[in-house]
Amino acid sequence: MLAGTPGVGKSTLALALALRMKVPSLYVSADTNAHTMAMRLASMISGKNQSDVEALMNTDAGWTKAVLHKSSHIVWSFESSPTLQDIDEEVQAFEELWGCPPVAIFVDNLMDIATDGGEEFASMRAIMKELKYLARATNAAIIILHHTSEAVMGNPCQPRSALQGKVAQLPALICTLGVVGTSMAVAPVKNRYGRADANANLNCWLSFNPEYMFMDDIPENG
């Protein structure tokens, strides 16, 4: 789970992971439409800023197709309010296309998954259980994006207690995100297999420029 306040860069980090992992991936983008994600992806791949990329997308279909072909290992779903059944059907369609389940499934984001009613936070916990079953059935890594409460301060990352809906029980790894200038901090607030700090005092830093969709490791000597 990648968690943070709106606009902190959760989708940028997830997109960078999906692109660089280079494994058959299903990306359920309920929070962002196809045009915006294509623009962000083309910017990330080409190194051009998003304004220039949008202009090229409108005038040069050949350039756009060639750049986006480098992300052909990612299959997209843009249902704005998918149900768990919708996601299951997307996985089945993926298997038909690739001959195997996705290696990674990105869900952007948890709050956009539709439920059959009931209390919102209870529904989130039920969805998390179903996604756990899906992970076991497919052996896929499921990366879920989720919101934190804006009322909880981060320094720069928020603690695990800031997660909305008390959904921290099931994920093996939960990272909260925070941005300082041109850097993004990623704090493991839960890690079943390694170091973590629930208060987000254990930070990893990435270089981050959302205008260019740029994200990379910061060298240790930098």
N, C-alpha and C positions, 0 to 999 in steps of 0.2 A: 504494500500500500504506500502510495505517495500522497502526502496530505499537506494542505496549506490553505491559506486564505485565497479568495478569488484574485486572479491576476499575478500570483507569485511566480508562475512558470511551471506548473505541474505538467501541462500538456507539452511544453517545450522539452522537458526532460524525458517524458514518455516517448515523444516522437524521436528524440535523439537515440534512445535505447532501441526502439523498434528498427530504426534505420541501420544502426551500427551492429546490432546483433546478427543481422543477415541470416536469420532463420525464418522458415515459413510462419508467418504471424497473422493473426486476426486482430484488427483494431476496430473496436466498437466506439465510434465517435458520436455520442449522443449530444454532446455539449457544443460541437462546432460543425458547421456545414462543410460540404465537399469542396466548394471553391476556396474557402479560407484555409482548409487543411492542405489543399494542393499548393496554394501560394506559400504557406509556411514550409512545406516540404521542399519545394523548388528552391526557396531561399536558403534553406539549410544545406542542400546539396550543392548549389551553384556558388554560394558565398556572396550573392548579391542581396541588397536590402529588399524588403518586402514591397516597397513602392515600385522599384524598378522591375521586380519579378511580375507584379500585377500588370504592368504595362506590356511586358513581353508576352504574358499569357493571353492578352487581348489582341496582340498583333502578330505573334509568331508561334503558331500551333506546332510547327516542327521542333522548335527549340524546347517548348514545353514538354512535348512527348518524349524527346530524347533524355531530358533531365529526369523526368518522373519515372522513366523506365528503370533507373537505378534503384528504385524502391519497389520493384515488381514482386519482391518476396512478401509484401504486405497486402493483405486483402482487407477491404474496407467495408464497414457497415455504417450508414448514416441515419438510421432510424432515430428520430428525436426523442422517443420515449419507449425504448425497447422493453419487452417483457422478458422474463427468464426463458420462456418458450422461444421467443424470437432469437435470443442468443444461442440456445441449443440448436435451432434450425440453421443458424449461420455456421455453427461448428460442423453440422452434418453436410452442409453445402461445401464447406471448405474441404472436408474429407473426399467428397466427390471430385473436386477440382484437383487436389494434390495427391490423393491416394493415401493420405495419412492425416491424423489430427494436427491442428496447429501446434507448433512448439511453444509459442507464446501467445497469450490472449490479453489484449489491453482493453480495459473498460473505463471509458472517460465520459461521465464519472458515476459514482455509486448513486448519487441522489437523483439521477435521471432515469434509473431503471424503474419501470412502472410496476406497481403492485395492485392487488385486488382490493385495496382499501386497508383500513386499520390504522393504528397509530404509527406515525412516520418512523420513529426510531426503532420500534419493534419490527417493522417491515424491513428496515436496513439490516438488522441482525439476521432475519430470515433469509434475505438475499445472500448475505455472506455465507451462510450455511450451504445454500444451494451452489454457490460458486466453488466452495470447497469440494463438494461432491463432483462438480464438473472437472476440477483440477485432478482429482483422483482418477476419474473415468478416462480422461484424455492424456494424463501425465504431462499436461502443459503447465508452464509457469503462467499464472494469472496475475497481472499487474493492474491494480485497481487505483483509480484516482478518487480522492475524497476531500471534502471541505473540513476545515477546522473553524472553531468559533473565533470571530474577529475581536471578541471581548477579551480574549486571553493574550497577554503580551508575549512576544517572542524575543529572544536575545542571541541571535536574530531568529532562530527557529523556535517554534512553540513546543511545549511539552506534550507528552502523550495524552494528558488529560484534556487537551483542547479539541480532540477528535469529536466530531458531532455523532451522536447516536450510540456511544459506548460500544463501538465495533472493534475493539482492540484484541478480543480474545482469540480470533481465528487466524489472522495473518501471521506467517512465519517471520516476516520482516516489515516493519513500519518505519518510514522515514518522513520527518516533517521538513519543510523547505522554508528558507528565508533568503531575502535578497539584500545585499549591501553594496550600493554602487554598481560596479560591473562584475560582481561576484555573487554566486549563489551558494548558500550553505545548505548542506544535506545532513540531517542529524538522525542517526538510528535511535529511535526511542523504544523500539522492541526488536530483538534479534534472537530468534530461537537457537541460532547456531554460532553466535559470535558476540562481540562486544556491543553494548547498548547502554543508553542512559535515558531513563524515562523523562528526565527534566531537560533533555536536549542540550546537554553540555558537551557532547562528543560530536564535533562537526568535521565534515569533509567539505572542501571548498572547490568550486568549479568556476571557470571563467564563463561569463554569461552576457550576451548582447542580444536582447529580443528583437531589435530592429533587423538584424541579419540572421536571426534564429541560430546564433552561434553559441555553442556550448562545448567546453573541452576541459580536460584536466589542467590544473595549475601546477607547473613544475615545482618540485620541492625547493629548489633554490630561487624560485620567483615569488 
